[in-house]
Amino acid sequence: MFTRSRNAVKIIGRSIGTSSRTSSGRHDVGPTGSQYVAATPLAEELANTGLYDLRRKKRIGDKRRVHVVEESVCDDVFSYLGSSLDRHVGCDILDLNPGAGLWSRKLHERLQPRKHIMVEPELEVYKPFVEDLLAKDNVVAEAVSPFVWTKLLNVLDTHLSHHPVTPPGATPERNDELLVTMNLCMYPKRAFANFENIATMFVYQFLNSIPKGALFHRYGLVRMLVWMNEEDRTRVLPQVTYYRRQMAFEQELHHEWVRQVTGPDKDHLDSFNVRDKWIDIESGYQTLQRMEAAGRVPPRGRAARAYKLAMADRSLMGQELAGKRPIQFIRPLQSQIEKLGKKVKSNPDKANVTKLSIMKRRSELYDERGVMYTELLKEVYAARELAATSPAEFAVRQAELQSRIEGMVKNPAQEFLMAYDTMQLFRTDPPTLHWDRREYEPLVVDAKEAYPNSPMCLIDFQPKATHPLLRHTGPGSDHAGDFADAMLAEFFKQRGSSLPRVLNAIWPGADEILDTCPTLRNPTLGGNPFTTEDLGIRVRSLNANQWIEILQAWMDWPFRPAYSRLVGRLAETTMQDEWDEDGGRKSLDDAA
């Protein structure tokens, strides 16, 4: 997992802390001034270091690093998390990439750790900011990159050797005596290999060390508090089905929870990829109920929009809203209509009046389509009920519904199927997405409470013991974990496809293993009784338990190929990166 060429390791080691070039070798593009408003004393100190002065010919440090610069952010986080942090009082803190150190200092005060290990690649640059912390007897600093594994392992061996290592094959246990925190925020982002931001790669590798018991996870299941870019958050904690890709799915396999503690106040990162607003509203009410049961209230000025809306109108709390009310996607078109409407009111220009009329008609068509989706969804769920009580009638209804979906043009068909899968994920008990299981709404943090002023969020990762099958890796094992890695990658290249289609692409005839996976057809366990291409269960609607059941069926399959043969086949076969889900239907443009 962590094996790389020597040159690649050098590049990775320099990427957060010391590099002045992008992965392509070009010099970094200078940042714009609008992101560099120093709104706090600490931000002013950082600005005065010259770190972010592009006129400097001699670079003194990495100008992309983003720091928490507002003390109240830290205080409010600790107040909000409450007793959740109490179990770590007196623990060891492994603090990676602390930078200006405000978060590190406040965390130290809150937890009073036994030992606080700061791993800072630019220690000389940031030493003036953390001198008081470094003066403490229980604080040590290592001036090495925490993103070069050999150096990080050396730090672990030197300072954390008193923690017992989980023996090979043993089930790891939660280790509350060690807490890891890191800051991976960058502005602007730096691309590396196939990752839009190299920080995303570090998150991926740290998280994937959990099932292998590697790095600091060799000491057990270690909680991580990670500052990251808001855009990177969608990779590990998606709010919508569209962003639930392999990385997010793996976190569902390996974590008890993944929670967003802070973030900017917006509903979704990309307004073009949304879900039915009634799912968001119902999910918000459920979260409010959990918050009130725990006595959790957002600090003043930090309440998210979703929390305010739920508090303002509690009349729908406890009701089943999603799937009962017409599906509505909050599209950019609606805000555009509002803006243009105000413009037309003050200046009724003929061109704008015509444009507004067209936009309103398009919005009406979207609303009509939402009503149609809802009625079709109700029919689908009614047919599902027949699977157990009247198999013959169910088969007839399944054929009728499949025919209707096949008769739809491409865009509405895709939109309906996404809404259908999203409902499947939401109605599973508990909901499949960690976002819909959240114990609280994230606290709102303004961009100016960071420097540079880039949206950042704090994510709380609590690992859980990985299923034993996923730990069977390497020589001497049955390679169940290795099979899982290879197959899951192929699954999510075609995440919009049906399971039989993907399994047959991996190995001919492999779809027969689905007959030995009962939870896939059981609606009460997140399953789906339909078997057709469109109505049947798809990769993107799988949950963690179902994946383990599929993996076990694969391992029990008498025709399962050797691991080396499967790897060879996958290497030779060119598979679609994404299945376009058109099923032979025409798009609106094609139909025209």
TILUM-506394 format. One record per residue (C-alpha): residue number from 0; residue in three letters; x, y, z. Coordinates in steps of 0.05 Angstrom, whole numbers, plus 5000, padded with zeros to 4 digits. Each point is the difference from the previous one (the first is absolute). Example, Ala and Ser with C-alpha at 12.3 -4.5 7.8 and 13.67 -1.06 7.14 Angstrom:
REM residues 2
PT;resi;resn;east;north;up
PT;0;ALA;5246;4910;5156
PT;1;SER;5027;5069;4987
REM end
This chain:
REM residues 592
PT;resi;resn;east;north;up
PT;0;MET;5000;5000;5000
PT;1;PHE;5055;5048;5018
PT;2;THR;5054;4976;4953
PT;3;ARG;5024;5053;4952
PT;4;SER;5061;5016;4959
PT;5;ARG;5055;5040;5034
PT;6;ASN;4987;5060;4956
PT;7;ALA;4925;4998;5015
PT;8;VAL;5014;4998;5075
PT;9;LYS;5044;5061;4994
PT;10;ILE;4945;5037;4963
PT;11;ILE;4948;4980;5052
PT;12;GLY;5046;5021;5057
PT;13;ARG;5008;5069;4971
PT;14;SER;4927;5010;4981
PT;15;ILE;4976;5027;5066
PT;16;GLY;5054;5043;5030
PT;17;THR;5057;5013;4952
PT;18;SER;4982;4995;4927
PT;19;SER;4996;5061;4954
PT;20;ARG;4980;4961;4938
PT;21;THR;4939;4962;4979
PT;22;SER;5001;4926;4982
PT;23;SER;5008;5020;4927
PT;24;GLY;5064;5038;5016
PT;25;ARG;4970;5069;4987
PT;26;HIS;5007;5057;5049
PT;27;ASP;4940;5013;5044
PT;28;VAL;4950;5052;4978
PT;29;GLY;4997;5059;5048
PT;30;PRO;4938;5006;5044
PT;31;THR;4951;5058;4995
PT;32;GLY;4995;5053;5054
PT;33;SER;4927;4987;5015
PT;34;GLN;5018;4936;5037
PT;35;TYR;5051;5034;5045
PT;36;VAL;4960;5044;5047
PT;37;ALA;5033;4999;5069
PT;38;ALA;4940;5004;5046
PT;39;THR;5034;4978;5065
PT;40;PRO;5066;5017;5035
PT;41;LEU;5027;4931;4983
PT;42;ALA;4981;5009;4927
PT;43;GLU;5038;5067;5000
PT;44;GLU;5061;4966;5029
PT;45;LEU;4998;4947;4945
PT;46;ALA;4991;5054;4947
PT;47;ASN;5061;5037;5028
PT;48;THR;5045;4939;4994
PT;49;GLY;5005;5010;4925
PT;50;LEU;4978;4928;4989
PT;51;TYR;4946;5022;4952
PT;52;ASP;5038;5057;4967
PT;53;LEU;5009;4981;4927
PT;54;ARG;5050;5056;4989
PT;55;ARG;5051;4963;5042
PT;56;LYS;5053;4968;4956
PT;57;LYS;5022;4954;5056
PT;58;ARG;4945;4955;5026
PT;59;ILE;4998;4992;5076
PT;60;GLY;4945;4947;5004
PT;61;ASP;4940;4969;4966
PT;62;LYS;4951;5055;4982
PT;63;ARG;4942;4952;4990
PT;64;ARG;4989;4979;5073
PT;65;VAL;4936;5024;5033
PT;66;HIS;4997;5012;5076
PT;67;VAL;4944;5008;5051
PT;68;VAL;5010;5071;5026
PT;69;GLU;4938;5012;5044
PT;70;GLU;5002;4975;5072
PT;71;SER;4924;4997;5007
PT;72;VAL;4998;4946;4945
PT;73;CYS;5040;4954;5045
PT;74;ASP;4962;5018;5063
PT;75;ASP;4933;4989;4966
PT;76;VAL;5022;4933;4971
PT;77;PHE;5020;4975;5069
PT;78;SER;4935;5025;5031
PT;79;TYR;4960;4967;4945
PT;80;LEU;5035;4932;5003
PT;81;GLY;4993;5001;5076
PT;82;SER;5010;4934;5034
PT;83;SER;5021;4967;4935
PT;84;LEU;5070;5027;5014
PT;85;ASP;5002;4981;5073
PT;86;ARG;5023;4929;4985
PT;87;HIS;5064;5029;4971
PT;88;VAL;5020;5042;5061
PT;89;GLY;5072;4982;5018
PT;90;CYS;5012;4964;4934
PT;91;ASP;5058;5007;4951
PT;92;ILE;4988;5049;4943
PT;93;LEU;5032;4988;4932
PT;94;ASP;4996;5068;4967
PT;95;LEU;5017;4999;4925
PT;96;ASN;5013;5064;4961
PT;97;PRO;4979;5047;5057
PT;98;GLY;5026;5064;4966
PT;99;ALA;4983;5064;5039
PT;100;GLY;4976;4955;5057
PT;101;LEU;4937;5035;5026
PT;102;TRP;4960;4935;4995
PT;103;SER;5058;4961;5031
PT;104;ARG;5005;5047;5059
PT;105;LYS;4926;4999;5014
PT;106;LEU;4996;4924;4993
PT;107;HIS;5058;4994;5049
PT;108;GLU;4964;5043;5051
PT;109;ARG;4936;4960;4992
PT;110;LEU;5030;4930;5006
PT;111;GLN;5061;5012;5044
PT;112;PRO;5037;4944;4963
PT;113;ARG;5052;4953;5028
PT;114;LYS;5043;5014;4938
PT;115;HIS;4989;5047;4941
PT;116;ILE;5041;4983;4938
PT;117;MET;5000;5055;4948
PT;118;VAL;5024;4978;4931
PT;119;GLU;5013;5064;4961
PT;120;PRO;5040;5000;4935
PT;121;GLU;5011;5076;5004
PT;122;LEU;5016;5005;5074
PT;123;GLU;5048;5059;4992
PT;124;VAL;4947;5040;4965
PT;125;TYR;4946;4988;5052
PT;126;LYS;5042;4995;5063
PT;127;PRO;4985;5073;5020
PT;128;PHE;4926;4983;5001
PT;129;VAL;5006;4939;5045
PT;130;GLU;5059;5017;5046
PT;131;ASP;4956;5000;5062
PT;132;LEU;4973;4931;4982
PT;133;LEU;5070;4973;4985
PT;134;ALA;5024;5024;5068
PT;135;LYS;4955;4949;5035
PT;136;ASP;5034;4937;5025
PT;137;ASN;4949;4954;4969
PT;138;VAL;5005;5031;4930
PT;139;VAL;5051;4977;4949
PT;140;ALA;5008;5022;4928
PT;141;GLU;5028;4963;4940
PT;142;ALA;5021;5042;4940
PT;143;VAL;4983;4946;4948
PT;144;SER;4944;4990;4950
PT;145;PRO;4944;4957;5028
PT;146;PHE;4983;4980;4929
PT;147;VAL;5063;4960;4987
PT;148;TRP;4983;4934;5032
PT;149;THR;5071;4980;5019
PT;150;LYS;5007;5065;5039
PT;151;LEU;4932;4994;5032
PT;152;LEU;5014;4928;5021
PT;153;ASN;5065;5023;5031
PT;154;VAL;4961;5052;5041
PT;155;LEU;4952;4946;5023
PT;156;ASP;5056;4953;5020
PT;157;THR;5035;5056;5038
PT;158;HIS;4942;5031;5038
PT;159;LEU;4942;4950;5001
PT;160;SER;5035;4933;5012
PT;161;HIS;4964;4993;5067
PT;162;HIS;4935;4987;4963
PT;163;PRO;4989;4925;4988
PT;164;VAL;4997;4979;4927
PT;165;THR;4939;4959;4978
PT;166;PRO;5026;4930;4983
PT;167;PRO;4991;4975;4928
PT;168;GLY;4932;4967;4991
PT;169;ALA;4972;5029;5065
PT;170;THR;4938;5044;5002
PT;171;PRO;5022;5071;5015
PT;172;GLU;4969;5037;5058
PT;173;ARG;4986;5074;5010
PT;174;ASN;5061;5037;5027
PT;175;ASP;4977;5062;5037
PT;176;GLU;5070;5010;5027
PT;177;LEU;5022;5029;4933
PT;178;LEU;4967;5056;4960
PT;179;VAL;5024;5021;4932
PT;180;THR;4987;5069;4971
PT;181;MET;5024;5030;4935
PT;182;ASN;4991;5061;4956
PT;183;LEU;4996;4984;4926
PT;184;CYS;4968;5065;4976
PT;185;MET;5031;5033;4939
PT;186;TYR;4986;5061;4958
PT;187;PRO;5005;4996;4942
PT;188;LYS;4996;4925;4992
PT;189;ARG;5059;4960;4973
PT;190;ALA;4985;4944;4952
PT;191;PHE;5040;4935;5003
PT;192;ALA;4993;4937;4957
PT;193;ASN;4926;4984;4995
PT;194;PHE;4981;5044;5059
PT;195;GLU;4972;5070;4992
PT;196;ASN;5034;5019;5065
PT;197;ILE;5060;4964;5028
PT;198;ALA;4970;5008;5070
PT;199;THR;4944;4953;4977
PT;200;MET;5052;4947;4986
PT;201;PHE;5028;5007;5070
PT;202;VAL;4930;4993;5030
PT;203;TYR;4988;4939;4956
PT;204;GLN;5065;4966;5023
PT;205;PHE;4991;5016;5074
PT;206;LEU;4929;4972;4998
PT;207;ASN;5019;4939;4961
PT;208;SER;5053;4983;5051
PT;209;ILE;4943;4981;5047
PT;210;PRO;4983;4930;4972
PT;211;LYS;5074;4985;4992
PT;212;GLY;5018;5023;5070
PT;213;ALA;5055;5044;4971
PT;214;LEU;5031;5065;5022
PT;215;PHE;4970;5024;5067
PT;216;HIS;4941;4952;4992
PT;217;ARG;5047;4944;5019
PT;218;TYR;4986;5023;5071
PT;219;GLY;4926;4987;4992
PT;220;LEU;4940;5039;4976
PT;221;VAL;5024;5072;5007
PT;222;ARG;4953;5059;4996
PT;223;MET;5020;5055;4951
PT;224;LEU;4980;5073;4999
PT;225;VAL;5018;5026;4931
PT;226;TRP;4997;5070;4972
PT;227;MET;4989;4997;4925
PT;228;ASN;4974;5041;4942
PT;229;GLU;4925;5001;4994
PT;230;GLU;5005;4973;4928
PT;231;ASP;5040;4940;5024
PT;232;ARG;4948;4985;5053
PT;233;THR;4952;4974;4948
PT;234;ARG;5048;4943;4985
PT;235;VAL;4994;4971;5069
PT;236;LEU;4933;5028;5024
PT;237;PRO;4953;5010;4941
PT;238;GLN;4932;5032;5010
PT;239;VAL;4972;4973;4935
PT;240;THR;5002;4934;4962
PT;241;TYR;5038;5030;4942
PT;242;TYR;5062;5010;5043
PT;243;ARG;4997;4932;5034
PT;244;ARG;5059;4969;4964
PT;245;GLN;5050;4948;5020
PT;246;MET;5037;5042;5052
PT;247;ALA;4935;5017;5036
PT;248;PHE;4975;4928;4996
PT;249;GLU;5064;4974;5032
PT;250;GLN;4991;5048;5059
PT;251;GLU;4932;4968;5012
PT;252;LEU;5036;4933;5004
PT;253;HIS;5053;5023;5048
PT;254;HIS;4968;5053;5045
PT;255;GLU;4951;5002;5057
PT;256;TRP;4989;5072;4981
PT;257;VAL;5024;5055;4954
PT;258;ARG;4973;5067;5023
PT;259;GLN;5008;5071;4976
PT;260;VAL;5011;5045;5061
PT;261;THR;5009;5066;4965
PT;262;GLY;4993;5028;4930
PT;263;PRO;4973;5056;4957
PT;264;ASP;4925;5012;5002
PT;265;LYS;4975;4970;4935
PT;266;ASP;4956;4941;4983
PT;267;HIS;5041;4967;4946
PT;268;LEU;5067;5014;4969
PT;269;ASP;4974;4993;4929
PT;270;SER;4929;5025;4990
PT;271;PHE;4995;4961;4935
PT;272;ASN;5005;4933;5036
PT;273;VAL;4946;5001;5053
PT;274;ARG;4947;4955;5027
PT;275;ASP;4926;5008;5016
PT;276;LYS;4993;5058;5049
PT;277;TRP;4951;4959;5042
PT;278;ILE;5055;4950;5016
PT;279;ASP;5043;5058;5024
PT;280;ILE;4943;5028;5042
PT;281;GLU;4982;4932;5030
PT;282;SER;5074;4986;5014
PT;283;GLY;5006;5069;5033
PT;284;TYR;4940;4986;5046
PT;285;GLN;5030;4932;5020
PT;286;THR;5066;5034;5016
PT;287;LEU;4964;5053;5042
PT;288;GLN;4966;4945;5039
PT;289;ARG;5068;4967;5015
PT;290;MET;5029;5067;5020
PT;291;GLU;4944;5015;5048
PT;292;ALA;5003;4931;5030
PT;293;ALA;5074;5012;5014
PT;294;GLY;4989;5071;5025
PT;295;ARG;5045;5027;4945
PT;296;VAL;4990;5073;4979
PT;297;PRO;5044;5037;4950
PT;298;PRO;5040;5058;5030
PT;299;ARG;4974;5069;4984
PT;300;GLY;5013;5021;4929
PT;301;ARG;5020;4930;4977
PT;302;ALA;4932;4968;4985
PT;303;ALA;4995;4972;4929
PT;304;ARG;4943;5019;4953
PT;305;ALA;4970;4930;5005
PT;306;TYR;4997;5005;5076
PT;307;LYS;4966;5068;4997
PT;308;LEU;4948;4976;4950
PT;309;ALA;4983;4939;5041
PT;310;MET;4994;5042;5064
PT;311;ALA;4958;5053;4965
PT;312;ASP;4946;4950;4977
PT;313;ARG;4994;4936;5041
PT;314;SER;4931;4983;4972
PT;315;LEU;5027;4945;4954
PT;316;MET;5048;4969;5051
PT;317;GLY;4990;4925;5006
PT;318;GLN;4963;4993;4934
PT;319;GLU;5022;4959;4940
PT;320;LEU;5010;5054;4948
PT;321;ALA;5046;4971;4947
PT;322;GLY;4961;4959;4949
PT;323;LYS;4934;5027;5025
PT;324;ARG;5006;5071;4974
PT;325;PRO;5017;5019;4928
PT;326;ILE;5074;4993;4987
PT;327;GLN;5035;5068;4994
PT;328;PHE;5072;5013;4981
PT;329;ILE;5024;5069;5022
PT;330;ARG;5032;5021;4934
PT;331;PRO;5041;5062;4983
PT;332;LEU;4943;5019;4954
PT;333;GLN;4957;5021;5059
PT;334;SER;5049;5051;5026
PT;335;GLN;5011;5025;4929
PT;336;ILE;4925;5012;4993
PT;337;GLU;4998;5039;5065
PT;338;LYS;5058;5045;4978
PT;339;LEU;4972;5012;4931
PT;340;GLY;4931;5012;5029
PT;341;LYS;5027;5057;5043
PT;342;LYS;5036;5029;4939
PT;343;VAL;4937;4997;4957
PT;344;LYS;4959;5033;5055
PT;345;SER;5045;5061;5000
PT;346;ASN;5013;5000;4925
PT;347;PRO;4950;4960;4957
PT;348;ASP;5046;4991;4941
PT;349;LYS;4966;4958;4946
PT;350;ALA;5059;4952;4992
PT;351;ASN;5003;4987;5075
PT;352;VAL;4924;4992;5005
PT;353;THR;5003;4947;4946
PT;354;LYS;5059;4966;5033
PT;355;LEU;4964;4999;5067
PT;356;SER;4938;4970;4968
PT;357;ILE;5042;4944;4969
PT;358;MET;5036;4986;5066
PT;359;LYS;4934;4997;5038
PT;360;ARG;4972;4951;4950
PT;361;ARG;5062;4956;5007
PT;362;SER;4992;5002;5076
PT;363;GLU;4927;4978;4992
PT;364;LEU;5022;4942;4956
PT;365;TYR;5050;4979;5054
PT;366;ASP;4944;5002;5052
PT;367;GLU;4954;4959;4955
PT;368;ARG;5057;4950;4991
PT;369;GLY;5008;4996;5076
PT;370;VAL;4927;4982;5009
PT;371;MET;5008;4946;4947
PT;372;TYR;5062;4972;5035
PT;373;THR;4963;4998;5066
PT;374;GLU;4939;4963;4972
PT;375;LEU;5046;4950;4965
PT;376;LEU;5040;4991;5064
PT;377;LYS;4936;4985;5039
PT;378;GLU;4982;4947;4948
PT;379;VAL;5069;4969;5005
PT;380;TYR;4996;4995;5076
PT;381;ALA;4929;4972;4997
PT;382;ALA;5025;4946;4952
PT;383;ARG;5058;4983;5047
PT;384;GLU;4949;4981;5053
PT;385;LEU;4972;4946;4953
PT;386;ALA;5067;4963;4996
PT;387;ALA;4987;4963;5065
PT;388;THR;4925;4992;4997
PT;389;SER;4984;4990;4926
PT;390;PRO;5061;4980;4958
PT;391;ALA;4959;4992;4936
PT;392;GLU;4968;5068;5005
PT;393;PHE;5068;5030;5018
PT;394;ALA;5030;4971;4937
PT;395;VAL;4946;5033;4957
PT;396;ARG;5008;5067;5035
PT;397;GLN;5075;4997;4994
PT;398;ALA;4996;4989;4924
PT;399;GLU;4950;5057;4993
PT;400;LEU;5043;5049;5040
PT;401;GLN;5064;4980;4963
PT;402;SER;4965;5012;4934
PT;403;ARG;4978;5070;5022
PT;404;ILE;5070;5019;5021
PT;405;GLU;5029;4974;4934
PT;406;GLY;4950;5044;4964
PT;407;MET;5026;5063;5034
PT;408;VAL;5051;5045;4966
PT;409;LYS;5070;4999;5029
PT;410;ASN;5003;5061;5046
PT;411;PRO;4934;4989;5038
PT;412;ALA;5015;4925;5005
PT;413;GLN;5069;5014;5030
PT;414;GLU;4971;5051;5048
PT;415;PHE;4945;4952;5023
PT;416;LEU;5048;4942;5010
PT;417;MET;5046;5045;5041
PT;418;ALA;4941;5022;5042
PT;419;TYR;4980;4927;5009
PT;420;ASP;5069;4979;5022
PT;421;THR;5005;5060;5046
PT;422;MET;4935;4980;5034
PT;423;GLN;5026;4930;5007
PT;424;LEU;5062;5025;5037
PT;425;PHE;4959;5047;5044
PT;426;ARG;4947;4950;5020
PT;427;THR;5049;4946;5022
PT;428;ASP;5002;4993;5076
PT;429;PRO;5046;5033;5018
PT;430;PRO;5008;5046;4940
PT;431;THR;5058;4978;4956
PT;432;LEU;5034;5068;4994
PT;433;HIS;5038;5021;5063
PT;434;TRP;4974;5070;4986
PT;435;ASP;4929;4977;5013
PT;436;ARG;5022;4967;5065
PT;437;ARG;5032;5064;5027
PT;438;GLU;4991;5015;5073
PT;439;TYR;5001;5075;4989
PT;440;GLU;5001;5054;4946
PT;441;PRO;5070;5027;4986
PT;442;LEU;5020;5066;5032
PT;443;VAL;5005;5057;4952
PT;444;VAL;5071;5027;4990
PT;445;ASP;5012;5062;4958
PT;446;ALA;5055;4999;4949
PT;447;LYS;5033;5060;5035
PT;448;GLU;5010;4956;5062
PT;449;ALA;5054;4965;4959
PT;450;TYR;5061;5029;4966
PT;451;PRO;5002;5001;4940
PT;452;ASN;4924;5008;4999
PT;453;SER;4982;4932;4971
PT;454;PRO;4939;4958;5021
PT;455;MET;5026;4947;5047
PT;456;CYS;4965;4948;5042
PT;457;LEU;5017;4955;5059
PT;458;ILE;4983;4926;4990
PT;459;ASP;4996;4951;5058
PT;460;PHE;5019;4928;4980
PT;461;GLN;4988;4943;5049
PT;462;PRO;5024;4934;4970
PT;463;LYS;4968;4933;5015
PT;464;ALA;5026;4929;4995
PT;465;THR;5002;4981;4927
PT;466;HIS;4964;4935;4980
PT;467;PRO;5049;4941;5005
PT;468;LEU;4993;4985;4926
PT;469;LEU;5029;5068;4982
PT;470;ARG;5061;4986;5043
PT;471;HIS;5018;4937;4961
PT;472;THR;5055;5029;4957
PT;473;GLY;5069;4982;4974
PT;474;PRO;5039;4934;4995
PT;475;GLY;4974;4943;5041
PT;476;SER;4928;5026;5001
PT;477;ASP;4940;4983;4957
PT;478;HIS;5006;5070;4971
PT;479;ALA;4928;5019;5018
PT;480;GLY;5022;5071;5016
PT;481;ASP;5041;5003;4936
PT;482;PHE;4940;4976;4960
PT;483;ALA;4958;5053;5035
PT;484;ASP;5047;5056;4980
PT;485;ALA;5004;4979;4928
PT;486;MET;4925;4987;4992
PT;487;LEU;4978;5062;5036
PT;488;ALA;5041;5043;4953
PT;489;GLU;4965;4968;4940
PT;490;PHE;4932;5007;5033
PT;491;PHE;5007;5075;5009
PT;492;LYS;5025;5011;4929
PT;493;GLN;4928;4979;4982
PT;494;ARG;4963;5023;5062
PT;495;GLY;4937;5014;4960
PT;496;SER;4996;4929;4973
PT;497;SER;4961;4941;5027
PT;498;LEU;5038;4949;5041
PT;499;PRO;4993;4942;4950
PT;500;ARG;5029;5044;4945
PT;501;VAL;5061;5020;5041
PT;502;LEU;5014;4930;5028
PT;503;ASN;4997;4969;4930
PT;504;ALA;5049;5053;4976
PT;505;ILE;5048;4981;5056
PT;506;TRP;4994;4925;4986
PT;507;PRO;4951;4965;4953
PT;508;GLY;4943;4965;5037
PT;509;ALA;5016;5034;5066
PT;510;ASP;4930;5028;5005
PT;511;GLU;4975;4933;5025
PT;512;ILE;5031;5014;5068
PT;513;LEU;4944;5051;5011
PT;514;ASP;4951;4942;5010
PT;515;THR;5036;4985;5066
PT;516;CYS;4995;5072;5026
PT;517;PRO;4932;5004;5035
PT;518;THR;5007;5072;5027
PT;519;LEU;5005;5027;4929
PT;520;ARG;4926;4983;4989
PT;521;ASN;4976;5017;5071
PT;522;PRO;4971;5071;5002
PT;523;THR;5003;5003;5076
PT;524;LEU;5076;4991;4996
PT;525;GLY;5011;5051;4945
PT;526;GLY;4987;4949;4945
PT;527;ASN;4959;5003;4937
PT;528;PRO;4955;4943;4974
PT;529;PHE;5002;5024;4928
PT;530;THR;5045;4964;4951
PT;531;THR;4996;5042;4936
PT;532;GLU;5056;5044;4974
PT;533;ASP;4969;5066;5022
PT;534;LEU;4960;4980;5061
PT;535;GLY;5050;4950;5028
PT;536;ILE;5052;5019;5052
PT;537;ARG;5058;5041;4972
PT;538;VAL;5071;5009;5026
PT;539;ARG;4986;5070;5025
PT;540;SER;4944;4976;5045
PT;541;LEU;5040;4944;5033
PT;542;ASN;5012;5004;5075
PT;543;ALA;5059;4973;5039
PT;544;ASN;4965;4937;5025
PT;545;GLN;4979;4981;4930
PT;546;TRP;5070;5009;4974
PT;547;ILE;5027;4953;5053
PT;548;GLU;4946;4949;4981
PT;549;ILE;5020;5005;4927
PT;550;LEU;5074;4992;5018
PT;551;GLN;4984;4938;5042
PT;552;ALA;4959;4971;4942
PT;553;TRP;5059;5013;4953
PT;554;MET;5048;4964;5047
PT;555;ASP;4952;4941;5004
PT;556;TRP;4988;4997;4925
PT;557;PRO;5030;4935;4972
PT;558;PHE;5019;5035;4934
PT;559;ARG;5036;5057;5033
PT;560;PRO;5066;5013;4963
PT;561;ALA;5067;5004;5034
PT;562;TYR;5017;5071;5023
PT;563;SER;5056;5005;4950
PT;564;ARG;4954;4981;4942
PT;565;LEU;4948;5052;5021
PT;566;VAL;5053;5054;5004
PT;567;GLY;5025;4980;4931
PT;568;ARG;4931;5003;4970
PT;569;LEU;4985;5068;5030
PT;570;ALA;5066;5027;4976
PT;571;GLU;4985;4977;4929
PT;572;THR;4927;5020;4997
PT;573;THR;4982;5071;4985
PT;574;MET;4937;5016;5040
PT;575;GLN;4958;5063;4998
PT;576;ASP;5019;5052;5052
PT;577;GLU;4927;5016;5008
PT;578;TRP;4939;4963;4974
PT;579;ASP;4957;5052;4965
PT;580;GLU;4936;4965;5022
PT;581;ASP;4964;5014;4935
PT;582;GLY;4977;4928;4990
PT;583;GLY;4990;5012;4925
PT;584;ARG;4953;5059;5011
PT;585;LYS;5006;5065;4962
PT;586;SER;5019;5066;5031
PT;587;LEU;4958;5063;4991
PT;588;ASP;5050;5025;4949
PT;589;ASP;4999;4934;4962
PT;590;ALA;4924;5000;5000
PT;591;ALA;5000;5069;4969
REM end
